[in-house]
C-alpha cells in the first residue's frame, strides 16, 4: 500500500538537526538544574527571606540556568536595596540621579554573554529599563513573547514606552493574546484625553477584558482609574464603590479612592473608607494614605 505522506510533510534536515540540538541543550540544562536542586532551594529560601546577598553567595558555584538566574536577580535586588538606602541619605535633587545600582554593570555583562541561556524572564531588560532605551524594549518584548503571562516584564515594558510611541510604532510588534489587551489597557489608562485616540484605544481593549473577566477586580479598577485620570470623579467613585461591594477586603487603589473623596469633600465616606482600611490592614501603605486624608 503506498504511503500517504508527501514530501511536504518531511521536516528539512537542517531544521531537524537544529531542533535536535536545541532539545539536547534543554535536556542538559534540565539535568543541571536537577543536580543543583538542593542548592537552589537553599538560595530560594534565603531569597524569600530577603537575604539577597546571602542567597547569591550560596548560589555562586551553581551553573544551571535556574540557579544562575536566581543568583543574578538576588544581586540586582541587593543593589537596589543599597541604592535606596543611599538615596535616603541624599537630599540634594541634583545628586540623587547619580546614585545607581552598583551591581547592574556586573549583571549586565554576564547576561550579555549568556543571554539565551539565562534570561528568559527579561532581567536584562529590567537592568536597561531605567534608560528607557531601544535595547530595553527589544529585550522585554522578547521576554513577553517567550513568557506572555510574566506581568512584571509587561510592566517594565510599559515604563519604556509612551502612548504616542506605542500607537505609532510598537503596537504591531506585540504578541497576540489576552495579555496584549491587558497591556494596552494598562498603558493607556493614564493617558490624557489629548493623546492620539488614547480613549478609544483604552475602551477597545477594556471591553475585551470585561467580556473575558467580567468580575475581575483588577479589570474593573482599570475603568475607575481611567475616570480618575480624566477627572470624572463621580464616575470613578461609583466604580470604586462597586469594587468594595464585590470584594470588601480589596485595598488596591484605596489611596486613589481617598483622593477622589477628598476632592469631592465627602468627609463621611472618607471616614468610612479610612475605618474599613484600618480594620483590614492598618500598616498597608494605602491605609496610611487614606488615614492621612
MIDOSE-1310 file (N, C-alpha, C; in nm, 2 decimals, decimal comma, always signed):
residues 293
xxxx	+0,09/-0,12/+0,00/+0,00/+0,00/+0,00/+0,09/+0,12/+0,00; +0,07/+0,22/-0,09/+0,15/+0,34/-0,10/+0,14/+0,43/+0,03; +0,25/+0,49/+0,06/+0,24/+0,58/+0,18/+0,16/+0,71/+0,15; +0,09/+0,75/+0,25/+0,00/+0,87/+0,24/+0,08/+1,00/+0,26
xxxx	+0,20/+0,99/+0,31/+0,28/+1,11/+0,34/+0,33/+1,16/+0,21; +0,36/+1,29/+0,21/+0,42/+1,36/+0,09/+0,55/+1,43/+0,13; +0,62/+1,48/+0,03/+0,74/+1,54/+0,06/+0,72/+1,67/+0,15; +0,60/+1,73/+0,14/+0,57/+1,85/+0,22/+0,57/+1,82/+0,37
xxxx	+0,54/+1,69/+0,40/+0,53/+1,65/+0,54/+0,67/+1,62/+0,60; +0,77/+1,61/+0,52/+0,90/+1,58/+0,57/+0,97/+1,70/+0,62; +1,03/+1,69/+0,74/+1,10/+1,80/+0,81/+1,24/+1,82/+0,74; +1,27/+1,93/+0,69/+1,41/+1,95/+0,63/+1,51/+1,91/+0,73
xxxx	+1,62/+1,86/+0,68/+1,73/+1,81/+0,76/+1,79/+1,92/+0,85; +1,80/+2,04/+0,79/+1,86/+2,15/+0,87/+1,78/+2,19/+0,99; +1,64/+2,19/+0,97/+1,55/+2,22/+1,08/+1,55/+2,11/+1,18; +1,55/+1,99/+1,13/+1,55/+1,88/+1,23/+1,68/+1,87/+1,31
xxxx	+1,79/+1,90/+1,25/+1,92/+1,90/+1,33/+1,92/+2,01/+1,43; +1,86/+2,13/+1,38/+1,86/+2,24/+1,48/+1,77/+2,22/+1,59; +1,65/+2,16/+1,57/+1,56/+2,12/+1,68/+1,62/+2,02/+1,77; +1,70/+1,92/+1,71/+1,76/+1,82/+1,79/+1,87/+1,88/+1,88
xxxx	+1,94/+1,98/+1,83/+2,05/+2,04/+1,91/+1,99/+2,12/+2,02; +1,87/+2,19/+1,99/+1,81/+2,27/+2,10/+1,75/+2,18/+2,21; +1,70/+2,06/+2,16/+1,64/+1,97/+2,26/+1,75/+1,91/+2,35; +1,87/+1,88/+2,29/+1,98/+1,83/+2,37/+2,02/+1,94/+2,47
xxxx	+2,03/+2,06/+2,43/+2,07/+2,17/+2,52/+1,97/+2,19/+2,63; +1,84/+2,18/+2,60/+1,74/+2,20/+2,71/+1,75/+2,08/+2,80; +1,77/+1,96/+2,75/+1,78/+1,84/+2,84/+1,90/+1,85/+2,93; +2,02/+1,91/+2,88/+2,14/+1,93/+2,96/+2,11/+2,03/+3,07
xxxx	+2,04/+2,14/+3,03/+2,01/+2,24/+3,13/+1,92/+2,18/+3,24; +1,82/+2,10/+3,20/+1,73/+2,04/+3,30/+1,80/+1,95/+3,39; +1,89/+1,87/+3,34/+1,97/+1,78/+3,43/+2,06/+1,86/+3,52; +2,11/+1,97/+3,48/+2,20/+2,05/+3,56/+2,11/+2,12/+3,67
xxxx	+1,99/+2,16/+3,64/+1,90/+2,22/+3,74/+1,87/+2,12/+3,84; +1,84/+1,99/+3,80/+1,80/+1,89/+3,89/+1,92/+1,86/+3,99; +2,04/+1,85/+3,93/+2,16/+1,83/+4,02/+2,18/+1,93/+4,12; +2,14/+2,06/+4,09/+2,16/+2,17/+4,18/+2,03/+2,20/+4,26
xxxx	+1,94/+2,11/+4,26/+1,81/+2,15/+4,32/+1,82/+2,18/+4,47; +1,90/+2,11/+4,55/+1,91/+2,14/+4,69/+1,97/+2,27/+4,71; +2,08/+2,30/+4,64/+2,14/+2,44/+4,65/+2,04/+2,55/+4,61; +1,97/+2,52/+4,50/+1,87/+2,62/+4,46/+1,76/+2,64/+4,56
xxxx	+1,71/+2,54/+4,63/+1,61/+2,56/+4,73/+1,66/+2,64/+4,85; +1,79/+2,62/+4,88/+1,85/+2,70/+4,99/+1,86/+2,84/+4,95; +1,90/+2,87/+4,83/+1,91/+3,00/+4,78/+1,77/+3,07/+4,77; +1,67/+2,99/+4,73/+1,53/+3,04/+4,72/+1,48/+3,08/+4,86
xxxx	+1,51/+2,99/+4,96/+1,46/+3,02/+5,10/+1,52/+3,15/+5,15; +1,65/+3,17/+5,12/+1,72/+3,30/+5,16/+1,66/+3,42/+5,08; +1,63/+3,39/+4,95/+1,58/+3,50/+4,87/+1,44/+3,54/+4,93; +1,36/+3,44/+4,96/+1,23/+3,47/+5,02/+1,23/+3,54/+5,15
xxxx	+1,34/+3,52/+5,22/+1,37/+3,59/+5,35/+1,43/+3,73/+5,33; +1,45/+3,77/+5,20/+1,51/+3,89/+5,16/+1,65/+3,91/+5,20; +1,72/+3,80/+5,21/+1,86/+3,80/+5,24/+1,93/+3,78/+5,10; +1,93/+3,88/+5,02/+1,96/+3,87/+4,88/+2,11/+3,84/+4,86
xxxx	+2,20/+3,91/+4,93/+2,34/+3,88/+4,91/+2,38/+3,74/+4,96; +2,32/+3,70/+5,06/+2,35/+3,57/+5,12/+2,30/+3,46/+5,02; +2,18/+3,48/+4,96/+2,13/+3,39/+4,86/+2,23/+3,38/+4,74; +2,28/+3,50/+4,69/+2,37/+3,50/+4,58/+2,50/+3,42/+4,62
xxxx	+2,54/+3,44/+4,74/+2,67/+3,37/+4,78/+2,65/+3,22/+4,78; +2,54/+3,17/+4,83/+2,52/+3,02/+4,83/+2,50/+2,96/+4,69; +2,46/+3,05/+4,59/+2,44/+3,00/+4,46/+2,55/+3,03/+4,36; +2,66/+3,08/+4,42/+2,78/+3,13/+4,34/+2,84/+3,02/+4,25
xxxx	+2,84/+2,89/+4,30/+2,90/+2,79/+4,23/+2,81/+2,71/+4,14; +2,68/+2,75/+4,13/+2,58/+2,68/+4,05/+2,59/+2,73/+3,91; +2,58/+2,64/+3,81/+2,59/+2,67/+3,67/+2,46/+2,66/+3,59; +2,36/+2,59/+3,65/+2,23/+2,57/+3,58/+2,16/+2,71/+3,56
xxxx	+2,08/+2,72/+3,46/+2,02/+2,84/+3,43/+1,92/+2,89/+3,53; +1,85/+2,80/+3,60/+1,76/+2,84/+3,70/+1,83/+2,90/+3,82; +1,93/+2,83/+3,87/+2,00/+2,88/+3,99/+2,08/+3,01/+3,95; +2,13/+3,02/+3,83/+2,21/+3,13/+3,79/+2,12/+3,26/+3,78
xxxx	+2,00/+3,24/+3,73/+1,91/+3,35/+3,72/+1,87/+3,40/+3,86; +1,84/+3,31/+3,95/+1,81/+3,35/+4,09/+1,93/+3,42/+4,15; +2,05/+3,38/+4,12/+2,17/+3,45/+4,18/+2,18/+3,59/+4,13; +2,16/+3,60/+4,00/+2,17/+3,74/+3,94/+2,06/+3,83/+3,98
xxxx	+1,94/+3,77/+3,99/+1,83/+3,85/+4,04/+1,84/+3,89/+4,19; +1,90/+3,80/+4,27/+1,93/+3,84/+4,40/+2,04/+3,95/+4,41; +2,14/+3,95/+4,33/+2,23/+4,06/+4,32/+2,17/+4,19/+4,28; +2,08/+4,18/+4,18/+2,01/+4,30/+4,14/+1,93/+4,36/+4,25
xxxx	+1,85/+4,28/+4,33/+1,77/+4,33/+4,44/+1,86/+4,39/+4,55; +1,98/+4,32/+4,57/+2,07/+4,37/+4,67/+2,12/+4,51/+4,63; +2,15/+4,52/+4,51/+2,20/+4,65/+4,46/+2,09/+4,76/+4,47; +1,96/+4,72/+4,44/+1,85/+4,81/+4,46/+1,83/+4,86/+4,60
xxxx	+1,85/+4,76/+4,69/+1,84/+4,79/+4,83/+1,94/+4,89/+4,88; +2,07/+4,87/+4,84/+2,17/+4,96/+4,87/+2,15/+5,10/+4,81; +2,10/+5,10/+4,69/+2,07/+5,23/+4,62/+1,97/+5,31/+4,69; +1,86/+5,24/+4,74/+1,75/+5,31/+4,81/+1,80/+5,36/+4,94
xxxx	+1,89/+5,28/+5,01/+1,95/+5,33/+5,13/+2,03/+5,46/+5,11; +2,11/+5,46/+5,00/+2,19/+5,58/+4,98/+2,10/+5,70/+4,94; +1,99/+5,67/+4,86/+1,90/+5,78/+4,83/+1,84/+5,85/+4,95; +1,82/+5,77/+5,05/+1,76/+5,82/+5,17/+1,85/+5,92/+5,24
xxxx	+1,98/+5,91/+5,21/+2,08/+6,00/+5,28/+2,10/+6,13/+5,20; +2,06/+6,13/+5,07/+2,09/+6,25/+4,99/+1,96/+6,33/+4,97; +1,97/+6,46/+5,01/+1,85/+6,55/+4,99/+1,87/+6,64/+4,87; +1,99/+6,64/+4,82/+2,02/+6,73/+4,70/+1,96/+6,66/+4,58
xxxx	+1,86/+6,73/+4,52/+1,80/+6,67/+4,40/+1,89/+6,65/+4,28; +2,00/+6,72/+4,28/+2,10/+6,71/+4,17/+2,19/+6,59/+4,19; +2,21/+6,55/+4,31/+2,29/+6,43/+4,34/+2,22/+6,30/+4,33; +2,09/+6,30/+4,36/+2,01/+6,17/+4,36/+2,02/+6,09/+4,23
xxxx	+2,01/+6,16/+4,11/+2,02/+6,08/+3,99/+2,15/+6,00/+3,97; +2,25/+6,05/+4,04/+2,38/+5,99/+4,03/+2,39/+5,86/+4,10; +2,30/+5,83/+4,19/+2,30/+5,71/+4,27/+2,24/+5,60/+4,19; +2,32/+5,49/+4,16/+2,27/+5,39/+4,07/+2,29/+5,25/+4,14
xxxx	+2,23/+5,15/+4,08/+2,25/+5,01/+4,13/+2,39/+4,97/+4,10; +2,48/+4,95/+4,20/+2,62/+4,92/+4,18/+2,64/+4,78/+4,13; +2,54/+4,70/+4,12/+2,55/+4,56/+4,07/+2,51/+4,55/+3,93; +2,45/+4,66/+3,87/+2,39/+4,65/+3,74/+2,49/+4,61/+3,63
xxxx	+2,61/+4,67/+3,63/+2,71/+4,65/+3,53/+2,76/+4,51/+3,53; +2,78/+4,45/+3,64/+2,82/+4,31/+3,65/+2,72/+4,22/+3,60; +2,59/+4,24/+3,64/+2,49/+4,15/+3,59/+2,47/+4,17/+3,44; +2,47/+4,29/+3,39/+2,45/+4,32/+3,25/+2,56/+4,24/+3,17
xxxx	+2,68/+4,25/+3,21/+2,79/+4,18/+3,14/+2,77/+4,03/+3,13; +2,73/+3,97/+3,25/+2,71/+3,83/+3,25/+2,59/+3,79/+3,16; +2,48/+3,86/+3,17/+2,37/+3,83/+3,09/+2,39/+3,85/+2,94; +2,47/+3,95/+2,91/+2,50/+3,97/+2,77/+2,58/+3,85/+2,70
xxxx	+2,66/+3,79/+2,79/+2,74/+3,68/+2,74/+2,65/+3,55/+2,73; +2,55/+3,54/+2,81/+2,47/+3,41/+2,82/+2,33/+3,44/+2,81; +2,29/+3,54/+2,72/+2,15/+3,59/+2,72/+2,05/+3,48/+2,69; +2,07/+3,40/+2,59/+1,98/+3,29/+2,55/+1,96/+3,19/+2,66
xxxx	+2,07/+3,16/+2,74/+2,07/+3,06/+2,84/+2,00/+3,10/+2,97; +2,02/+3,23/+3,00/+1,99/+3,27/+3,14/+1,87/+3,36/+3,15; +1,83/+3,43/+3,04/+1,74/+3,55/+3,06/+1,61/+3,54/+2,99; +1,53/+3,43/+3,02/+1,40/+3,42/+2,96/+1,30/+3,52/+3,02
xxxx	+1,33/+3,56/+3,14/+1,23/+3,65/+3,21/+1,26/+3,80/+3,21; +1,35/+3,84/+3,12/+1,37/+3,98/+3,10/+1,45/+4,06/+3,20; +1,54/+3,99/+3,27/+1,62/+4,06/+3,37/+1,71/+4,17/+3,31; +1,76/+4,13/+3,19/+1,85/+4,23/+3,12/+1,76/+4,36/+3,08
xxxx	+1,64/+4,33/+3,04/+1,55/+4,45/+3,01/+1,52/+4,53/+3,14; +1,51/+4,46/+3,25/+1,50/+4,54/+3,38/+1,62/+4,62/+3,41; +1,73/+4,57/+3,38/+1,86/+4,65/+3,40/+1,86/+4,77/+3,32; +1,81/+4,76/+3,19/+1,82/+4,87/+3,10/+1,69/+4,96/+3,11
xxxx	+1,59/+4,92/+3,18/+1,46/+4,99/+3,17/+1,47/+5,13/+3,22; +1,56/+5,16/+3,32/+1,58/+5,29/+3,37/+1,62/+5,39/+3,26; +1,69/+5,33/+3,16/+1,74/+5,42/+3,05/+1,63/+5,44/+2,94; +1,53/+5,35/+2,95/+1,42/+5,36/+2,85/+1,47/+5,35/+2,71
xxxx	+1,57/+5,26/+2,69/+1,64/+5,25/+2,56/+1,57/+5,16/+2,47; +1,61/+5,16/+2,34/+1,56/+5,07/+2,25/+1,59/+4,92/+2,28; +1,72/+4,91/+2,33/+1,76/+4,77/+2,37/+1,67/+4,72/+2,48; +1,63/+4,80/+2,58/+1,54/+4,75/+2,69/+1,41/+4,71/+2,63
xxxx	+1,36/+4,79/+2,54/+1,23/+4,75/+2,48/+1,24/+4,62/+2,40; +1,35/+4,60/+2,33/+1,36/+4,48/+2,25/+1,38/+4,36/+2,33; +1,46/+4,37/+2,44/+1,48/+4,26/+2,53/+1,35/+4,22/+2,60; +1,27/+4,32/+2,65/+1,15/+4,29/+2,72/+1,04/+4,24/+2,62
xxxx	+1,04/+4,29/+2,50/+0,95/+4,23/+2,40/+0,98/+4,08/+2,38; +1,10/+4,05/+2,37/+1,14/+3,91/+2,35/+1,10/+3,83/+2,47; +1,11/+3,89/+2,59/+1,07/+3,82/+2,71/+0,92/+3,79/+2,72; +0,84/+3,89/+2,69/+0,69/+3,87/+2,69/+0,64/+3,78/+2,58
xxxx	+0,72/+3,77/+2,48/+0,68/+3,67/+2,37/+0,71/+3,53/+2,42; +0,82/+3,51/+2,50/+0,86/+3,38/+2,55/+0,77/+3,34/+2,66; +0,74/+3,43/+2,75/+0,66/+3,40/+2,87/+0,55/+3,51/+2,88; +0,44/+3,50/+2,80/+0,34/+3,60/+2,79/+0,27/+3,63/+2,92
xxxx	+0,27/+3,54/+3,02/+0,20/+3,57/+3,15/+0,29/+3,63/+3,26; +0,41/+3,67/+3,22/+0,50/+3,73/+3,32/+0,47/+3,88/+3,32; +0,37/+3,92/+3,41/+0,32/+4,05/+3,41/+0,43/+4,15/+3,45; +0,53/+4,11/+3,53/+0,64/+4,20/+3,57/+0,71/+4,25/+3,44
xxxx	+0,74/+4,17/+3,34/+0,81/+4,21/+3,22/+0,72/+4,31/+3,14; +0,59/+4,28/+3,14/+0,50/+4,38/+3,07/+0,50/+4,51/+3,14; +0,51/+4,52/+3,27/+0,51/+4,64/+3,34/+0,64/+4,72/+3,32; +0,75/+4,65/+3,31/+0,88/+4,71/+3,27/+0,87/+4,77/+3,13
xxxx	+0,81/+4,69/+3,04/+0,80/+4,74/+2,91/+0,72/+4,87/+2,90; +0,61/+4,87/+2,98/+0,53/+4,99/+2,99/+0,61/+5,12/+3,03; +0,70/+5,10/+3,12/+0,79/+5,21/+3,17/+0,87/+5,26/+3,05; +0,90/+5,18/+2,96/+0,99/+5,22/+2,85/+0,92/+5,28/+2,73
xxxx	+0,79/+5,29/+2,74/+0,71/+5,34/+2,63/+0,62/+5,45/+2,67; +0,59/+5,54/+2,57/+0,48/+5,64/+2,59/+0,37/+5,61/+2,49; +0,26/+5,67/+2,51/+0,14/+5,64/+2,43/+0,16/+5,66/+2,28; +0,22/+5,78/+2,24/+0,24/+5,81/+2,10/+0,33/+5,71/+2,04
xxxx	+0,44/+5,68/+2,11/+0,54/+5,58/+2,06/+0,47/+5,44/+2,04; +0,39/+5,41/+2,14/+0,32/+5,28/+2,14/+0,23/+5,27/+2,02; +0,14/+5,37/+2,00/+0,04/+5,36/+1,89/+0,10/+5,37/+1,76; +0,21/+5,45/+1,74/+0,26/+5,47/+1,61/+0,36/+5,36/+1,56
xxxx	+0,43/+5,30/+1,66/+0,53/+5,21/+1,61/+0,54/+5,07/+1,68; +0,51/+5,07/+1,81/+0,54/+4,95/+1,88/+0,43/+4,85/+1,89; +0,31/+4,90/+1,88/+0,19/+4,81/+1,90/+0,19/+4,69/+1,80; +0,22/+4,71/+1,67/+0,22/+4,59/+1,58/+0,32/+4,48/+1,62
xxxx	+0,42/+4,51/+1,70/+0,52/+4,41/+1,74/+0,48/+4,33/+1,86; +0,37/+4,37/+1,93/+0,33/+4,30/+2,05/+0,27/+4,16/+2,01; +0,29/+4,06/+2,09/+0,23/+3,93/+2,07/+0,08/+3,93/+2,08; +0,01/+3,85/+2,01/-0,13/+3,83/+2,02/-0,17/+3,76/+2,14
xxxx	-0,29/+3,77/+2,18/-0,34/+3,70/+2,30/-0,40/+3,80/+2,40; -0,46/+3,74/+2,51/-0,52/+3,82/+2,61/-0,43/+3,92/+2,68; -0,30/+3,88/+2,70/-0,21/+3,97/+2,77/-0,18/+4,10/+2,68; -0,20/+4,09/+2,55/-0,19/+4,21/+2,47/-0,29/+4,31/+2,51
xxxx	-0,42/+4,26/+2,53/-0,53/+4,35/+2,57/-0,50/+4,41/+2,71; -0,46/+4,33/+2,80/-0,43/+4,37/+2,94/-0,32/+4,48/+2,93; -0,22/+4,46/+2,86/-0,11/+4,56/+2,85/-0,15/+4,69/+2,79; -0,22/+4,68/+2,68/-0,27/+4,80/+2,61/-0,37/+4,88/+2,69
xxxx	-0,45/+4,81/+2,76/-0,54/+4,89/+2,85/-0,46/+4,95/+2,97; -0,36/+4,88/+3,01/-0,28/+4,93/+3,12/-0,20/+5,06/+3,08; -0,14/+5,06/+2,97/-0,06/+5,17/+2,93/-0,14/+5,29/+2,88; -0,26/+5,27/+2,85/-0,35/+5,38/+2,80/-0,44/+5,44/+2,91
xxxx	-0,45/+5,37/+3,03/-0,54/+5,41/+3,13/-0,51/+5,55/+3,18; -0,38/+5,58/+3,19/-0,34/+5,71/+3,24/-0,31/+5,82/+3,14; -0,34/+5,78/+3,01/-0,31/+5,88/+2,90/-0,41/+5,99/+2,91; -0,36/+6,11/+2,89/-0,45/+6,23/+2,89/-0,54/+6,22/+2,77
xxxx	-0,66/+6,28/+2,78/-0,75/+6,28/+2,67/-0,70/+6,33/+2,54; -0,60/+6,42/+2,54/-0,54/+6,48/+2,42/-0,45/+6,38/+2,34; -0,41/+6,27/+2,40/-0,33/+6,17/+2,33/-0,40/+6,11/+2,22; -0,32/+6,07/+2,12/-0,38/+6,01/+1,99/-0,48/+5,90/+2,02
xxxx	-0,61/+5,92/+2,01/-0,71/+5,81/+2,02/-0,69/+5,73/+2,15; -0,63/+5,79/+2,25/-0,60/+5,71/+2,37/-0,72/+5,66/+2,44; -0,83/+5,74/+2,44/-0,95/+5,70/+2,50/-1,02/+5,58/+2,42; -1,02/+5,59/+2,29/-1,08/+5,49/+2,21/-0,99/+5,36/+2,22
xxxx	-0,86/+5,37/+2,23/-0,77/+5,26/+2,24/-0,80/+5,19/+2,37; -0,81/+5,27/+2,48/-0,84/+5,21/+2,61/-0,97/+5,13/+2,61; -1,07/+5,20/+2,56/-1,21/+5,14/+2,57/-1,21/+5,01/+2,48; -1,14/+5,01/+2,37/-1,14/+4,89/+2,28/-1,09/+4,77/+2,36
xxxx	-0,97/+4,78/+2,43/-0,91/+4,67/+2,49/-0,98/+4,64/+2,63; -1,03/+4,75/+2,69/-1,10/+4,73/+2,82/-1,23/+4,64/+2,80; -1,30/+4,67/+2,69/-1,42/+4,60/+2,67/-1,39/+4,45/+2,64; -1,28/+4,42/+2,58/-1,24/+4,28/+2,56/-1,22/+4,21/+2,69
xxxx	-1,15/+4,28/+2,78/-1,12/+4,23/+2,91/-1,24/+4,21/+2,99; -1,34/+4,30/+2,99/-1,46/+4,29/+3,06/-1,55/+4,17/+3,01; -1,54/+4,14/+2,88/-1,61/+4,02/+2,83/-1,54/+3,89/+2,88; -1,41/+3,89/+2,89/-1,34/+3,77/+2,93/-1,34/+3,75/+3,09
xxxx	-1,32/+3,87/+3,16/-1,31/+3,87/+3,30/-1,42/+3,97/+3,36; -1,54/+3,94/+3,35/-1,65/+4,04/+3,39/-1,65/+4,08/+3,54; -1,59/+3,99/+3,62/-1,60/+4,02/+3,77/-1,46/+4,04/+3,83; -1,36/+4,06/+3,74/-1,22/+4,07/+3,80/-1,20/+4,21/+3,86
xxxx	-1,16/+4,22/+3,99/-1,13/+4,35/+4,05/-1,02/+4,43/+3,97; -0,92/+4,35/+3,92/-0,81/+4,42/+3,85/-0,87/+4,49/+3,73; -0,95/+4,42/+3,65/-1,01/+4,48/+3,53/-1,10/+4,59/+3,56; -1,19/+4,58/+3,66/-1,29/+4,68/+3,69/-1,21/+4,81/+3,74
xxxx	-1,11/+4,79/+3,82/-1,03/+4,90/+3,87/-0,97/+4,98/+3,76; -0,94/+4,92/+3,64/-0,89/+5,00/+3,53/-0,99/+5,11/+3,49; -1,12/+5,07/+3,49/-1,22/+5,17/+3,45/-1,22/+5,28/+3,55; -1,21/+5,25/+3,68/-1,21/+5,35/+3,78/-1,09/+5,44/+3,77
xxxx	-0,98/+5,39/+3,74/-0,86/+5,47/+3,72/-0,87/+5,55/+3,59; -0,93/+5,50/+3,49/-0,95/+5,58/+3,37/-1,03/+5,71/+3,40; -1,14/+5,69/+3,47/-1,23/+5,80/+3,51/-1,15/+5,90/+3,60; -1,07/+5,85/+3,69/-0,99/+5,93/+3,78/-0,89/+6,02/+3,70
xxxx	-0,82/+5,96/+3,60/-0,72/+6,04/+3,52/-0,79/+6,14/+3,43; -0,91/+6,11/+3,39/-0,99/+6,21/+3,31/-1,07/+6,30/+3,39; -1,05/+6,30/+3,53/-1,11/+6,39/+3,62/-1,27/+6,37/+3,63; -1,31/+6,25/+3,60/-1,45/+6,22/+3,61/-1,47/+6,15/+3,75
xxxx	-1,47/+6,23/+3,86/-1,46/+6,18/+3,99/-1,59/+6,11/+4,04; -1,70/+6,16/+4,00/-1,83/+6,09/+4,04/-1,83/+5,95/+3,98; -1,80/+5,93/+3,85/-1,80/+5,80/+3,79/-1,69/+5,71/+3,85; -1,57/+5,77/+3,88/-1,47/+5,69/+3,94/-1,51/+5,64/+4,08
xxxx	-1,58/+5,73/+4,16/-1,63/+5,69/+4,29/-1,73/+5,58/+4,28; -1,82/+5,58/+4,18/-1,92/+5,48/+4,16/-1,85/+5,34/+4,14; -1,75/+5,34/+4,05/-1,68/+5,22/+4,02/-1,61/+5,16/+4,14; -1,54/+5,25/+4,22/-1,47/+5,20/+4,34/-1,57/+5,15/+4,44
xxxx	-1,68/+5,21/+4,45/-1,79/+5,16/+4,54/-1,84/+5,03/+4,50; -1,85/+5,01/+4,37/-1,89/+4,87/+4,32/-1,78/+4,77/+4,36; -1,66/+4,81/+4,35/-1,55/+4,72/+4,38/-1,55/+4,68/+4,53; -1,58/+4,77/+4,61/-1,59/+4,75/+4,76/-1,71/+4,65/+4,79
xxxx	-1,81/+4,66/+4,71/-1,93/+4,57/+4,74/-1,89/+4,43/+4,69; -1,82/+4,42/+4,58/-1,78/+4,29/+4,52/-1,67/+4,22/+4,61; -1,58/+4,30/+4,66/-1,47/+4,24/+4,74/-1,44/+4,34/+4,86; -1,51/+4,32/+4,97/-1,49/+4,41/+5,09/-1,35/+4,42/+5,14
xxxx	-1,26/+4,33/+5,11/-1,13/+4,33/+5,16/-1,03/+4,38/+5,05; -1,08/+4,43/+4,95/-0,99/+4,48/+4,84/-0,94/+4,62/+4,87; -0,81/+4,64/+4,89/-0,75/+4,76/+4,92/-0,67/+4,83/+4,81; -0,65/+4,76/+4,70/-0,58/+4,82/+4,59/-0,65/+4,95/+4,54
xxxx	-0,57/+5,05/+4,52/-0,62/+5,18/+4,48/-0,71/+5,25/+4,58; -0,71/+5,20/+4,71/-0,78/+5,27/+4,81/-0,73/+5,41/+4,83; -0,60/+5,43/+4,81/-0,54/+5,57/+4,82/-0,60/+5,66/+4,72; -0,62/+5,61/+4,60/-0,68/+5,69/+4,49/-0,82/+5,72/+4,52
xxxx	-0,89/+5,62/+4,57/-1,03/+5,65/+4,61/-1,04/+5,76/+4,72; -0,95/+5,76/+4,81/-0,95/+5,86/+4,91/-0,92/+6,00/+4,85; -0,83/+6,00/+4,75/-0,81/+6,13/+4,68/-0,94/+6,19/+4,62; -1,01/+6,09/+4,56/-1,14/+6,14/+4,50/-1,24/+6,19/+4,60
xxxx	-1,25/+6,12/+4,71/-1,34/+6,16/+4,82/-1,30/+6,29/+4,88; -1,17/+6,31/+4,89/-1,11/+6,44/+4,94/-1,15/+6,55/+4,85; -1,13/+6,54/+4,72/-1,16/+6,64/+4,63/-1,31/+6,67/+4,62; -1,39/+6,56/+4,64/-1,54/+6,58/+4,64/-1,59/+6,63/+4,77
xxxx	-1,50/+6,64/+4,87/-1,53/+6,69/+5,01/-1,64/+6,60/+5,07; -1,63/+6,48/+5,05/-1,72/+6,38/+5,11/-1,66/+6,32/+5,23; -1,66/+6,40/+5,34/-1,60/+6,36/+5,46/-1,66/+6,23/+5,52; -1,79/+6,21/+5,53/-1,84/+6,08/+5,58/-1,79/+5,96/+5,51
xxxx	-1,79/+5,96/+5,38/-1,74/+5,85/+5,30/-1,60/+5,83/+5,32; -1,52/+5,94/+5,33/-1,38/+5,93/+5,36/-1,35/+5,86/+5,49; -1,42/+5,90/+5,59/-1,41/+5,84/+5,72/-1,44/+5,69/+5,72; -1,55/+5,66/+5,65/-1,59/+5,52/+5,64/-1,48/+5,43/+5,57
xxxx	-1,42/+5,49/+5,47/-1,31/+5,42/+5,39/-1,19/+5,41/+5,48; -1,15/+5,51/+5,56/-1,04/+5,50/+5,65/-1,06/+5,39/+5,75; -1,18/+5,39/+5,81/-1,21/+5,29/+5,91/-1,20/+5,15/+5,85; -1,25/+5,13/+5,73/-1,25/+4,99/+5,67/-1,11/+4,95/+5,64
xxxx	-1,03/+5,04/+5,59/-0,89/+5,01/+5,56/-0,81/+4,97/+5,69; -0,83/+5,05/+5,79/-0,75/+5,03/+5,91/-0,79/+4,90/+5,98; -0,91/+4,85/+5,96/-0,96/+4,73/+6,02/-0,89/+4,61/+5,94; -0,88/+4,63/+5,81/-0,83/+4,52/+5,72/-0,68/+4,51/+5,74
xxxx	-0,61/+4,62/+5,72/-0,46/+4,62/+5,73/-0,41/+4,76/+5,76; -0,39/+4,78/+5,89/-0,36/+4,92/+5,94/-0,22/+4,97/+5,89; -0,13/+4,87/+5,86/+0,01/+4,92/+5,82/+0,03/+4,91/+5,67; -0,07/+4,88/+5,59/-0,05/+4,88/+5,45/-0,04/+5,03/+5,40
xxxx	+0,05/+5,05/+5,30/+0,07/+5,19/+5,25/-0,06/+5,26/+5,21; -0,15/+5,19/+5,14/-0,27/+5,25/+5,10/-0,35/+5,30/+5,22; -0,35/+5,22/+5,33/-0,42/+5,26/+5,45/-0,36/+5,38/+5,51; -0,23/+5,39/+5,51/-0,16/+5,51/+5,57/-0,20/+5,64/+5,49
xxxx	-0,21/+5,62/+5,35/-0,25/+5,74/+5,27/-0,40/+5,78/+5,30; -0,48/+5,68/+5,31/-0,63/+5,71/+5,34/-0,64/+5,78/+5,48; -0,58/+5,73/+5,58/-0,59/+5,79/+5,71/-0,53/+5,93/+5,71; -0,42/+5,95/+5,63/-0,36/+6,08/+5,62/-0,46/+6,19/+5,57
x	-0,56/+6,15/+5,49/-0,65/+6,24/+5,43/-0,75/+6,29/+5,54
